[in-house]
Amino acid sequence: MFFDTHVHLNVKQFDDDQTETINRAREAGVEKMVVVGFDHETIPEAIRLAEQYPFIYAAVGWHPVDAIDFTSKELTWLEELARHPKVVALGEMGLDYYWDKSPKDVQADVFRQQIRLAKKLDMPIIIHNREATEDIIKLLQEEDAASVGGIMHCYNDSKDYLQACLAMNFYISLGGPVTFKNAPLPKEVAQAVPLDRLLIETDCPFLAPHPYRGKRNEPAYVTLVAKQIAALRDVPLEVIEKATTTNALRLFGLLEEK
Ligand SMILES: [Zn+2]
């Protein structure tokens, strides 16, 4: 079985065929997934899906692009929802220097508040990083995020930063870009990550793997990510399937109920 650690079945791109998409994932062997919520609309929908399907879990967090809208009300709301039995992580949270809706200092403050919440609740963190790697690592170190660890979601850096992430007890999650042509960095990373820290994801509806690049992504395609990683590491697919699933179950505290 495959575990897609980062899906957004909770967005409008799946309004028309959410159920069919979930069925296709199951048929492809994707037996577990985490639906990640990141704002007022997607968080309740992530929880709803987790309540409807036994094999779906939720993560709740506030996206850095919208940090400017985050108040103590949202923090209290996140804490309440994080205590839901199907919520397995806090996030996505982090820093996004590509879009400029929220100033950097506001993003950093909202990120810190959420890391502190994760530590209070003893839950892993899911990191969103866009063009902000060094600041994210510095902030995670300052806040001692190593005590909870988490996921570098859709890791998009060279392998130079791997050691810092691994040292903070973070897992490295790879998605569609590892299958892209002319994308040497994620391929190098796929070969370098220790097997016991590797995760796979789609981040659907975004970042569809080859040969679906540019189209809508969906959880069934996480198998293509796993196949590419297996080829790059020259191991049977089952090795990647088993390791990434076990890693996800361990990180999310689901090993007992497997
Ligand atoms: Zn995401």
Residues whose N, C-alpha, C, O or C-beta is under 5 A from the ligand:
A	BS01	ZN	D203
